Amino acid sequence: QVQLVESGGGVVQPGGSLRLSCAASGFTFRSSVMHWVRQAPGKGLEWVAVISYDGNNKNFVDSVRGRFTISRDNSKNILYLQMNSLRVEDTAVYYCAKGADGYKYWGQGTLVTVSS
Amino acid sequence: DIVMTQSPDSLAVSLGERATITCKSSQSVLYRSNNKNHLAWYQQKPGQPPNLLISWASSRESGVPDRFSGSGSGTDFTLTISSLQAEDVAVYYCQQYYSTPQTFGQGTRVEIK
């Protein structure tokens, strides 16, 4: 069965960096478009970034463009989100998700807290 | 960016009654080349990731009870729960995947009256 398992969250000071990982299994990862979506505490869902199956095409929400990068290792079935220059408003649960017409599969999420 | 606006923000419905949530997009999400609306609905329960209920505005995902239905086209969409059950208490989101950023509505909280 499809599994997505995020890791790498934690507490970081403003201006700091974190790298999130999403380990995928149960499907052909190298053929799949992958997304990161976040949810601030008590708030709604916000799409963050997308990467094409081969990693050649990427896109970001404006609020993170230039600070976050998305990448993937198709040999290891892992999706990454490198987050730099973190801000208090980046505090959220970060989910990886799979899907091209809606996101049928989601991980359980990893919490990122940006606080001094 | 396409702005997705849901209404109401919350609603309370008696068990067995109908619940209706609307979602309006700031521009059409109907893709002419495939004549499909790039619109999804999700259910999210506390402490869980969202669960995809409906894609293409009206196509129910496998395993989703048939009391959930989606309708609409262009910029106006509706999610209907025909007979509310206790397990349907959740927050519901619409999302457009017509263009990036793939924006979500603000969510509608459904409770039991």
HADDOCK unambig.tbl for C-alpha pairs under 7 A between the chains (distance, minus, plus):
assign (segid A and resid 44 and name CA) (segid B and resid 106 and name CA) 5.69 0.50 0.50
assign (segid A and resid 44 and name CA) (segid B and resid 107 and name CA) 6.33 0.50 0.50
assign (segid A and resid 45 and name CA) (segid B and resid 104 and name CA) 6.38 0.50 0.50
assign (segid A and resid 46 and name CA) (segid B and resid 103 and name CA) 6.87 0.50 0.50
assign (segid A and resid 46 and name CA) (segid B and resid 104 and name CA) 6.60 0.50 0.50
assign (segid A and resid 47 and name CA) (segid B and resid 101 and name CA) 6.73 0.50 0.50
assign (segid A and resid 47 and name CA) (segid B and resid 102 and name CA) 6.11 0.50 0.50
assign (segid A and resid 47 and name CA) (segid B and resid 103 and name CA) 6.31 0.50 0.50
assign (segid A and resid 60 and name CA) (segid B and resid 101 and name CA) 6.99 0.50 0.50
assign (segid A and resid 61 and name CA) (segid B and resid 101 and name CA) 5.75 0.50 0.50
assign (segid A and resid 101 and name CA) (segid B and resid 55 and name CA) 6.52 0.50 0.50
assign (segid A and resid 101 and name CA) (segid B and resid 97 and name CA) 6.71 0.50 0.50
assign (segid A and resid 102 and name CA) (segid B and resid 40 and name CA) 5.68 0.50 0.50
assign (segid A and resid 102 and name CA) (segid B and resid 55 and name CA) 5.97 0.50 0.50
assign (segid A and resid 102 and name CA) (segid B and resid 97 and name CA) 6.87 0.50 0.50
assign (segid A and resid 103 and name CA) (segid B and resid 52 and name CA) 6.43 0.50 0.50
assign (segid A and resid 104 and name CA) (segid B and resid 52 and name CA) 5.40 0.50 0.50
assign (segid A and resid 106 and name CA) (segid B and resid 49 and name CA) 6.45 0.50 0.50
assign (segid A and resid 108 and name CA) (segid B and resid 48 and name CA) 6.80 0.50 0.50
assign (segid A and resid 108 and name CA) (segid B and resid 49 and name CA) 5.89 0.50 0.50
